[in-house]
Amino acid sequence: MKLSQYGYDFTPDMLAKYPAENRDEARLMVINRATGAIEHRIFKDIIDYFEEKDIFVFNDTKVFPARLYGNKEKTGAEIEIFLLRELNRDLRLWDVLVDPARKIRIGNKLYFGDDDMMGAEVIDNTTSRGRTLRFLFDGSYDEFKAALYRLGETPLPRWVREKVEPEDTERYQTIFAKHEGAVAAPTAGMHFSKHLLKRMEIKGIDSAFITLHVGLGNFRTVDVEDLSKHKMDSEQFFVTEEAAEKVNAAKRDHHKVVIIGTTVMRAVETAVSTNGMIKPMEGWTNKFIFHPYDFTVGDAMVSNFHLPYSTQLMMVAAFGGYDLVMNAYKVAKEEGYRFGTYGDAMLIL
């Protein structure tokens, strides 16, 4: 497969700028790999397709307020910082992106907040846009972290909407978000409401939670035509013993395993063993899934409608079948489905 095969007739008005009024009332396109049939439903109807002891596998990562605005010492130039990951807790070192990058060099000092409540020093240039910052803060680690997060804002992708609004703090997050570390939300999971999870529980549908901290690499542009030459950024993930046991038990008993989103798929396909079961595991994955790929764990998958040429679309097309998925995207445009982070969802059976 080549990069050029993942384009489709996309226009910016297809992107959802705001989420559905209720999480579980986004639209749901259901596509059946065996028959090629396409149905149009509401997301909360998803439980109609599953039975007692089937299991949904979710990503319980939690998005932190990763975007900060500050000023450069002396010149006062406005600088935007995007926190990527904490490198050293004791030294308060963070890997960050800086914009505009050309204005920031090693040794520069930056200040954030009213009355310059927090400072930082640039100590390393790692990439063309990346930097390592040492934050300067008098106080305990917990006080530092609280101040850092108070200064930050929800890192809603710019292509969704330039201006972050108060509702984004809650809506750009799943309701089961637990383990902090993501700079982007696992969007397929955002369609699940408390009411829907309760209905699943009443029906006897089980749940398992893995953690994959979604990074900005998830959105990095693929710039090679030969997909085998593309390298994914690594993302940290955790598959607990409890999650592995629950998924494996469902597989052994021939119940359906439903993968909620591309991040979950990356994690479980990284943790799968030669016997087709998943094993408890933690580490980093840069697994890039595209056609042809032999999926081992999931029987069904939920995903949003992704942008052209994205690695997420490539994975979904590998799981659902290239022709079927690309046709479904054409139908989605014709039917007015909403694409992107806050958009509608697809269930692949």
C-alpha positions as a Python dict, from the first residue, in 0.01 Angstrom:
ca = {
    (1, 'M'): (0, 0, 0),
    (2, 'K'): (113, 353, -81),
    (3, 'L'): (44, 683, 93),
    (4, 'S'): (-145, 816, -210),
    (5, 'Q'): (-405, 541, -169),
    (6, 'Y'): (-531, 697, 155),
    (7, 'G'): (-656, 1024, 15),
    (8, 'Y'): (-1025, 1098, -20),
    (9, 'D'): (-1239, 1397, -116),
    (10, 'F'): (-1204, 1597, 205),
    (11, 'T'): (-1318, 1953, 279),
    (12, 'P'): (-1268, 2142, 609),
    (13, 'D'): (-1645, 2175, 668),
    (14, 'M'): (-1653, 1796, 731),
    (15, 'L'): (-1466, 1846, 1061),
    (16, 'A'): (-1671, 1869, 1381),
    (17, 'K'): (-1577, 2183, 1573),
    (18, 'Y'): (-1786, 2086, 1875),
    (19, 'P'): (-1885, 1752, 2028),
    (20, 'A'): (-2237, 1607, 2012),
    (21, 'E'): (-2464, 1748, 2284),
    (22, 'N'): (-2465, 1408, 2457),
    (23, 'R'): (-2162, 1180, 2436),
    (24, 'D'): (-2353, 869, 2333),
    (25, 'E'): (-2573, 1044, 2074),
    (26, 'A'): (-2314, 1099, 1804),
    (27, 'R'): (-2393, 908, 1486),
    (28, 'L'): (-2261, 555, 1443),
    (29, 'M'): (-2187, 393, 1110),
    (30, 'V'): (-2180, 14, 1136),
    (31, 'I'): (-1992, -177, 867),
    (32, 'N'): (-1990, -553, 836),
    (33, 'R'): (-1674, -708, 696),
    (34, 'A'): (-1846, -1037, 611),
    (35, 'T'): (-2135, -891, 409),
    (36, 'G'): (-2013, -542, 316),
    (37, 'A'): (-2338, -400, 459),
    (38, 'I'): (-2345, -47, 601),
    (39, 'E'): (-2596, 66, 866),
    (40, 'H'): (-2661, 409, 1015),
    (41, 'R'): (-2731, 419, 1389),
    (42, 'I'): (-2684, 634, 1700),
    (43, 'F'): (-2378, 556, 1912),
    (44, 'K'): (-2573, 433, 2215),
    (45, 'D'): (-2717, 156, 1989),
    (46, 'I'): (-2372, -7, 1990),
    (47, 'I'): (-2475, -255, 2260),
    (48, 'D'): (-2733, -407, 2021),
    (49, 'Y'): (-2442, -575, 1841),
    (50, 'F'): (-2289, -750, 2143),
    (51, 'E'): (-2385, -1012, 2398),
    (52, 'E'): (-2318, -1109, 2756),
    (53, 'K'): (-1947, -1177, 2825),
    (54, 'D'): (-1826, -992, 2518),
    (55, 'I'): (-1561, -743, 2628),
    (56, 'F'): (-1485, -381, 2535),
    (57, 'V'): (-1121, -274, 2574),
    (58, 'F'): (-1073, 96, 2657),
    (59, 'N'): (-778, 334, 2692),
    (60, 'D'): (-794, 505, 3033),
    (61, 'T'): (-516, 757, 2971),
    (62, 'K'): (-587, 1110, 3092),
    (63, 'V'): (-507, 1425, 2895),
    (64, 'F'): (-320, 1691, 3089),
    (65, 'P'): (-327, 2068, 3015),
    (66, 'A'): (-19, 2061, 2796),
    (67, 'R'): (-29, 2400, 2622),
    (68, 'L'): (130, 2701, 2799),
    (69, 'Y'): (181, 3061, 2694),
    (70, 'G'): (479, 3260, 2817),
    (71, 'N'): (726, 3534, 2736),
    (72, 'K'): (1093, 3541, 2657),
    (73, 'E'): (1323, 3718, 2901),
    (74, 'K'): (1435, 4069, 2801),
    (75, 'T'): (1247, 4090, 2470),
    (76, 'G'): (907, 3986, 2611),
    (77, 'A'): (836, 3796, 2288),
    (78, 'E'): (531, 3571, 2320),
    (79, 'I'): (616, 3200, 2320),
    (80, 'E'): (389, 2897, 2310),
    (81, 'I'): (511, 2582, 2486),
    (82, 'F'): (362, 2238, 2436),
    (83, 'L'): (456, 1992, 2711),
    (84, 'L'): (531, 1649, 2567),
    (85, 'R'): (667, 1445, 2856),
    (86, 'E'): (838, 1475, 3190),
    (87, 'L'): (1202, 1367, 3163),
    (88, 'N'): (1323, 1404, 3521),
    (89, 'R'): (1094, 1465, 3818),
    (90, 'D'): (1362, 1585, 4061),
    (91, 'L'): (1530, 1823, 3816),
    (92, 'R'): (1194, 1934, 3670),
    (93, 'L'): (1307, 1865, 3317),
    (94, 'W'): (1045, 1844, 3041),
    (95, 'D'): (1058, 1762, 2673),
    (96, 'V'): (859, 2035, 2497),
    (97, 'L'): (774, 2185, 2161),
    (98, 'V'): (830, 2559, 2120),
    (99, 'D'): (661, 2799, 1880),
    (100, 'P'): (812, 3003, 1723),
    (101, 'A'): (1113, 2773, 1749),
    (102, 'R'): (1355, 3004, 1569),
    (103, 'K'): (1346, 3252, 1860),
    (104, 'I'): (1450, 3008, 2132),
    (105, 'R'): (1806, 2894, 2196),
    (106, 'I'): (1997, 2717, 2471),
    (107, 'G'): (2033, 2944, 2770),
    (108, 'N'): (1720, 3148, 2700),
    (109, 'K'): (1487, 3201, 2995),
    (110, 'L'): (1109, 3199, 2966),
    (111, 'Y'): (843, 3318, 3211),
    (112, 'F'): (484, 3204, 3254),
    (113, 'G'): (179, 3338, 3435),
    (114, 'D'): (90, 3662, 3605),
    (115, 'D'): (383, 3823, 3784),
    (116, 'D'): (609, 3567, 3614),
    (117, 'M'): (500, 3304, 3867),
    (118, 'M'): (712, 3035, 3700),
    (119, 'G'): (1032, 3048, 3499),
    (120, 'A'): (1214, 2798, 3281),
    (121, 'E'): (1553, 2772, 3117),
    (122, 'V'): (1625, 2611, 2781),
    (123, 'I'): (1901, 2355, 2835),
    (124, 'D'): (1893, 2146, 2517),
    (125, 'N'): (1781, 2157, 2153),
    (126, 'T'): (1663, 1810, 2057),
    (127, 'T'): (1494, 1863, 1719),
    (128, 'S'): (1410, 2153, 1489),
    (129, 'R'): (1113, 2246, 1708),
    (130, 'G'): (1182, 2049, 2026),
    (131, 'R'): (1359, 2166, 2338),
    (132, 'T'): (1437, 2048, 2689),
    (133, 'L'): (1329, 2293, 2959),
    (134, 'R'): (1433, 2307, 3323),
    (135, 'F'): (1148, 2469, 3515),
    (136, 'L'): (1253, 2706, 3794),
    (137, 'F'): (1013, 2689, 4087),
    (138, 'D'): (1051, 2726, 4464),
    (139, 'G'): (827, 2471, 4630),
    (140, 'S'): (752, 2101, 4654),
    (141, 'Y'): (701, 1880, 4352),
    (142, 'D'): (326, 1868, 4411),
    (143, 'E'): (312, 2248, 4429),
    (144, 'F'): (517, 2272, 4110),
    (145, 'K'): (292, 2027, 3925),
    (146, 'A'): (-21, 2206, 4043),
    (147, 'A'): (117, 2542, 3928),
    (148, 'L'): (225, 2398, 3593),
    (149, 'Y'): (-120, 2254, 3527),
    (150, 'R'): (-292, 2571, 3647),
    (151, 'L'): (-95, 2764, 3385),
    (152, 'G'): (-172, 2516, 3109),
    (153, 'E'): (-478, 2482, 2888),
    (154, 'T'): (-652, 2184, 2730),
    (155, 'P'): (-446, 2083, 2423),
    (156, 'L'): (-737, 2069, 2179),
    (157, 'P'): (-587, 2022, 1829),
    (158, 'R'): (-569, 2349, 1634),
    (159, 'W'): (-740, 2194, 1335),
    (160, 'V'): (-1051, 2135, 1548),
    (161, 'R'): (-1077, 2491, 1675),
    (162, 'E'): (-829, 2770, 1741),
    (163, 'K'): (-992, 2884, 2065),
    (164, 'V'): (-1029, 2646, 2360),
    (165, 'E'): (-1357, 2688, 2548),
    (166, 'P'): (-1448, 2588, 2907),
    (167, 'E'): (-1645, 2281, 2799),
    (168, 'D'): (-1334, 2136, 2631),
    (169, 'T'): (-1178, 2067, 2972),
    (170, 'E'): (-1438, 1798, 3031),
    (171, 'R'): (-1532, 1694, 2678),
    (172, 'Y'): (-1177, 1650, 2544),
    (173, 'Q'): (-1143, 1359, 2788),
    (174, 'T'): (-1308, 1020, 2833),
    (175, 'I'): (-1530, 977, 3139),
    (176, 'F'): (-1303, 692, 3257),
    (177, 'A'): (-975, 886, 3215),
    (178, 'K'): (-752, 787, 3506),
    (179, 'H'): (-378, 781, 3436),
    (180, 'E'): (-236, 1121, 3344),
    (181, 'G'): (12, 1140, 3059),
    (182, 'A'): (-160, 1200, 2723),
    (183, 'V'): (-131, 1517, 2516),
    (184, 'A'): (-419, 1407, 2293),
    (185, 'A'): (-741, 1225, 2378),
    (186, 'P'): (-826, 869, 2268),
    (187, 'T'): (-1126, 996, 2072),
    (188, 'A'): (-1321, 672, 2015),
    (189, 'G'): (-1362, 639, 2391),
    (190, 'M'): (-1513, 986, 2422),
    (191, 'H'): (-1850, 857, 2293),
    (192, 'F'): (-1914, 648, 2604),
    (193, 'S'): (-2139, 800, 2871),
    (194, 'K'): (-2202, 681, 3226),
    (195, 'H'): (-2550, 574, 3118),
    (196, 'L'): (-2416, 368, 2828),
    (197, 'L'): (-2153, 199, 3047),
    (198, 'K'): (-2431, 113, 3295),
    (199, 'R'): (-2645, -37, 3019),
    (200, 'M'): (-2345, -245, 2908),
    (201, 'E'): (-2299, -366, 3265),
    (202, 'I'): (-2668, -462, 3294),
    (203, 'K'): (-2644, -658, 2969),
    (204, 'G'): (-2336, -839, 3101),
    (205, 'I'): (-2088, -686, 2857),
    (206, 'D'): (-1749, -672, 3027),
    (207, 'S'): (-1484, -396, 3020),
    (208, 'A'): (-1105, -394, 3040),
    (209, 'F'): (-876, -93, 3060),
    (210, 'I'): (-527, -51, 2920),
    (211, 'T'): (-326, 272, 2922),
    (212, 'L'): (-150, 425, 2624),
    (213, 'H'): (-36, 784, 2663),
    (214, 'V'): (-124, 940, 2330),
    (215, 'G'): (153, 1163, 2193),
    (216, 'L'): (166, 1427, 1922),
    (217, 'G'): (333, 1173, 1695),
    (218, 'N'): (-17, 1034, 1651),
    (219, 'F'): (-81, 1333, 1423),
    (220, 'R'): (258, 1350, 1253),
    (221, 'T'): (233, 1376, 876),
    (222, 'V'): (340, 1072, 676),
    (223, 'D'): (582, 1210, 419),
    (224, 'V'): (693, 894, 237),
    (225, 'E'): (498, 723, -40),
    (226, 'D'): (631, 381, 63),
    (227, 'L'): (457, 320, 397),
    (228, 'S'): (714, 63, 507),
    (229, 'K'): (962, 351, 539),
    (230, 'H'): (747, 556, 781),
    (231, 'K'): (856, 552, 1146),
    (232, 'M'): (598, 609, 1420),
    (233, 'D'): (690, 804, 1733),
    (234, 'S'): (704, 588, 2046),
    (235, 'E'): (422, 608, 2301),
    (236, 'Q'): (426, 471, 2654),
    (237, 'F'): (173, 199, 2734),
    (238, 'F'): (68, -35, 3015),
    (239, 'V'): (-127, -360, 2992),
    (240, 'T'): (-200, -485, 3343),
    (241, 'E'): (-229, -846, 3447),
    (242, 'E'): (-598, -793, 3519),
    (243, 'A'): (-666, -652, 3171),
    (244, 'A'): (-470, -930, 3001),
    (245, 'E'): (-654, -1199, 3198),
    (246, 'K'): (-997, -1055, 3117),
    (247, 'V'): (-926, -1025, 2744),
    (248, 'N'): (-767, -1369, 2725),
    (249, 'A'): (-1060, -1529, 2911),
    (250, 'A'): (-1302, -1377, 2660),
    (251, 'K'): (-1091, -1506, 2369),
    (252, 'R'): (-1065, -1855, 2516),
    (253, 'D'): (-1443, -1870, 2560),
    (254, 'H'): (-1503, -1738, 2205),
    (255, 'H'): (-1663, -1412, 2314),
    (256, 'K'): (-1606, -1097, 2109),
    (257, 'V'): (-1320, -861, 2196),
    (258, 'V'): (-1412, -505, 2095),
    (259, 'I'): (-1120, -264, 2053),
    (260, 'I'): (-1213, 97, 2134),
    (261, 'G'): (-987, 310, 1918),
    (262, 'T'): (-657, 293, 1735),
    (263, 'T'): (-452, 355, 2051),
    (264, 'V'): (-595, 43, 2217),
    (265, 'M'): (-527, -155, 1900),
    (266, 'R'): (-162, -46, 1899),
    (267, 'A'): (-120, -146, 2262),
    (268, 'V'): (-282, -490, 2247),
    (269, 'E'): (-114, -579, 1918),
    (270, 'T'): (219, -485, 2075),
    (271, 'A'): (147, -699, 2382),
    (272, 'V'): (22, -1006, 2192),
    (273, 'S'): (220, -1329, 2225),
    (274, 'T'): (278, -1606, 1970),
    (275, 'N'): (-23, -1804, 2100),
    (276, 'G'): (-258, -1516, 2018),
    (277, 'M'): (-311, -1412, 2380),
    (278, 'I'): (-197, -1081, 2526),
    (279, 'K'): (52, -1063, 2807),
    (280, 'P'): (94, -808, 3087),
    (281, 'M'): (343, -556, 2959),
    (282, 'E'): (464, -201, 2998),
    (283, 'G'): (701, -2, 2787),
    (284, 'W'): (701, 198, 2466),
    (285, 'T'): (552, 109, 2131),
    (286, 'N'): (619, 255, 1787),
    (287, 'K'): (410, -10, 1612),
    (288, 'F'): (275, 109, 1276),
    (289, 'I'): (-21, -96, 1154),
    (290, 'F'): (-118, -78, 788),
    (291, 'H'): (-236, -323, 520),
    (292, 'P'): (-159, -609, 498),
    (293, 'Y'): (-167, -692, 869),
    (294, 'D'): (-286, -1002, 1052),
    (295, 'F'): (-486, -882, 1353),
    (296, 'T'): (-477, -1121, 1646),
    (297, 'V'): (-677, -977, 1935),
    (298, 'G'): (-982, -779, 1826),
    (299, 'D'): (-1304, -914, 1672),
    (300, 'A'): (-1455, -567, 1629),
    (301, 'M'): (-1328, -211, 1643),
    (302, 'V'): (-1467, 136, 1713),
    (303, 'S'): (-1303, 442, 1563),
    (304, 'N'): (-1381, 799, 1464),
    (305, 'F'): (-1359, 922, 1103),
    (306, 'H'): (-996, 1018, 1048),
    (307, 'L'): (-824, 1268, 822),
    (308, 'P'): (-687, 1172, 479),
    (309, 'Y'): (-337, 1018, 472),
    (310, 'S'): (-338, 966, 853),
    (311, 'T'): (-188, 662, 1023),
    (312, 'Q'): (-520, 611, 1203),
    (313, 'L'): (-705, 578, 872),
    (314, 'M'): (-440, 331, 755),
    (315, 'M'): (-496, 112, 1061),
    (316, 'V'): (-875, 123, 1031),
    (317, 'A'): (-851, 31, 660),
    (318, 'A'): (-623, -261, 748),
    (319, 'F'): (-876, -390, 1002),
    (320, 'G'): (-1194, -328, 804),
    (321, 'G'): (-1058, -399, 457),
    (322, 'Y'): (-926, -122, 235),
    (323, 'D'): (-1206, -115, -23),
    (324, 'L'): (-1486, -143, 233),
    (325, 'V'): (-1348, 130, 460),
    (326, 'M'): (-1266, 375, 182),
    (327, 'N'): (-1616, 325, 41),
    (328, 'A'): (-1760, 379, 391),
    (329, 'Y'): (-1577, 711, 413),
    (330, 'K'): (-1733, 811, 79),
    (331, 'V'): (-2077, 719, 214),
    (332, 'A'): (-2002, 909, 537),
    (333, 'K'): (-1937, 1227, 341),
    (334, 'E'): (-2255, 1181, 138),
    (335, 'E'): (-2458, 1120, 455),
    (336, 'G'): (-2316, 1421, 639),
    (337, 'Y'): (-2122, 1238, 909),
    (338, 'R'): (-1892, 1459, 1117),
    (339, 'F'): (-1520, 1382, 1095),
    (340, 'G'): (-1228, 1421, 1336),
    (341, 'T'): (-1176, 1446, 1711),
    (342, 'Y'): (-1529, 1560, 1802),
    (343, 'G'): (-1694, 1377, 1514),
    (344, 'D'): (-1905, 1065, 1470),
    (345, 'A'): (-1798, 703, 1503),
    (346, 'M'): (-1763, 384, 1302),
    (347, 'L'): (-1811, 30, 1431),
    (348, 'I'): (-1642, -241, 1226),
    (349, 'L'): (-1782, -591, 1281),
}
